């Protein structure tokens, strides 16, 4: 259970950083405070998401409909983050748009729901 709690913390911390990064108005990543760190946080988000993905698949207590919804949401957010990481430059606007996606909000809501249902 500790791995899942740590994974949720990683995701939450990364998302908080994404919100702050989006608000900075950066057109280029740059090397200044927080610039290049966006890639580290996005990578940590992915790591946490993959840990939770494995846990959800192997947990019998989660009903199939929720597992299916989690699979779809996880696949989409992982795809979005991978797309950003493939770019040479990650701007604040790009991250802001990713933050605003309903898929991002849906994924995070599922993660926090599962946290309260099974990990507290």
N, C-alpha and C positions, 0 to 999 in steps of 0.2 A: 504494500500500500504506500510505502514511503516514495517509491519511484513515481507513482501516479501523482502524489501530492507535489513532489518536486517538479514534475512535468507541468502541472497546472501553474505553479509559481513561475516557471520559465516563460510560459505562454503569457501570463498576466504581466510580468515584467517587460517582456518584449512589446506587448501591445501598448503599455504605458509609454514606453520609449517611442514607439511609432507615432503616438499622439503628439508627444513633445516635438519630435522631429518634423512632423507635418506642419506644426505651428511656427517653425523657424523661418519658413520662406526661402529655403535653400534652392538655388537653381542647379548647384553642383554639390557633390558630396564634400569635396575638399578634405583637408586633413585637420582642420581646426577642431575646437571642442565639439565632440559628438558627431562630427562629419562621417568619418570612415566607420564609426561604431555601428551605424545602421545595419551594416552587413552582419556583424556579430550578433546583434539582437534578432535579426531575421533568421539567421542560422539556428539560434537557440530556440526560436519559435518552432522551427521545423523539427528539431530534436524532441521537444516536448510533445508536439503533435504526433510524432511517430510512436512514442512511448504510449500515449493514450490510445492511439489506434490499435495497438497490440492488446492493450488491456481491455478495451471495449469488445474486441472480437472474441476474447477468451473468457469473458465474464458471463456466466449463465444467468445472473439476476436481471440483466438488461433485456427488455422485451425486444423481439425481432424488429418491430417497427422503428424503435428508437435507434437500434444498431444500424439499420438501413439509412436512417436520416443522418446519423453521425458519419457514416461512410461517405455519403454524398457531400456533406458539408466539409469534412476533412479533406477529401480529394480536391475540392474546389479551392479551399484556402491554401493548401499545399501548392497547388498549381499557380495561384496568384503570387505567392512568395517566391517560388522558383523563377517565375517570369521576371520579377524585380531583380533577383540576384543575377540573372543572366545579362542584365543591362550593364553597360560600361559606367553609367551614372545613375544614381537613384536620387531624384529630386524630392523636395518636400511635397510638391504637388502630386507626384506619383504615389507617395505613401499616403497622402491625404485621401486620394481617390480610393486606394485599397482599403483604408479605414472606413470609408463611407459605404462600401459595398454591403448590401444586405447579407451576402454570403459570410462576410467577416463577422457581422453582428450575430447572425444565426449560429455560426460555429462557436463563438464565445459563449453565447447563451446556453448552448448544449453542454459545453465544457463545464460551465458553472453549475448547471442543473445536475449533471452527473456527479460533480464534486459534492454537492449538498446531499444528494440521494445515497451515495455509496461510500464516500471517503471521509466524511466527518465523524 
